[in-house]
Amino acid sequence: MRLTIKTDGGARGNPGPAGAGVAIWDEQGRLILERGFFLGVMTNNQAEYEGLLRGLEAAGELGADQVEVFCDSELLVKQINGEYRVKNAQLKKLYEKAVVLQGQFKSVRVRHIRRCENADADRMANLAMDAEADVDEGVENCGAAGGCGSGVKDVDCVGQVVQLRDRVRYDAANPVREVLHRGRGLTSELVCLTGDQEWQMGPKVSQAAIMVMYGGGTVEVDGEATAVTAGCWLGVEGAGKIRFRGNGRDNMAVIVSCQS
């Protein structure tokens, strides 16, 4: 699988509070992941390298074997491509990590683009710096039944049901949008499950989209199990019991349900 990655990094002050951003597209040109990472205090160049590292890591997790990376840091691109030597000790450590990560792919191409062409990754880096925390607005292409939907961010609802409102970012071309917005009489809620928890759909629930926010595991819908990874969603209709069996303690699945 071939993925296209755009990365960015910056610091407010040099050094100063820093962030990195990553945006990834699949072979069909669909945006499948947008993440921002708060990095603490570091320089602009270090943040640029962190963006590259996080982008390569994410592509590896998605199962890519070929990647094309675009960065607006000319220094980083020329160092990675061997045109410039890496003299700074801190950057050299990051450069060496990048070389190791590149080794997991059959082919890696790193190219320079103008800042105006890197708006997605730049936006995620700035969101992370604003929040002083990692942010996630995108999804990962897991190939699970039902396809991939839009990511869920900033949800603190473990064991609770919360109103949907603006907490979910939608792709207008995605079937999840149809699940959530078909008819004015439907209301939407989020149910978050962690570890090994289950949720019984109520009698008025007609449809649901199950999204995995963190980690991975298995989603069981009325006893039928499907393996999932972070960012996957499964669309279901008329289901009774939904169970999420997470691979780790901090894994989380989100059920977006529609009630008439």
Secondary structure, DSSP 8 states (H G I E B T S, - for coil): -EEEEEEEEEESSSSEEEEEEEEEE-TTS-EEEEEEEEEEEE-HHHHHHHHHHHHHHHHHHTT-SEEEEEES-HHHHHHHTTSS---SHHHHHHHHHHHHHHTTSSEEEEEE--GGG-HHHHHHHHHHHHHTS-EE--------TT-B---B-S---BTSEEE-TTSB---TTSHHHHHHHSSTT-EEEEEEEESEEEEE--TTEEEEEEEEEESEEEEEETTEEEEEETTBEEEEES--EEEEEESSTT-EEEEEEEE-
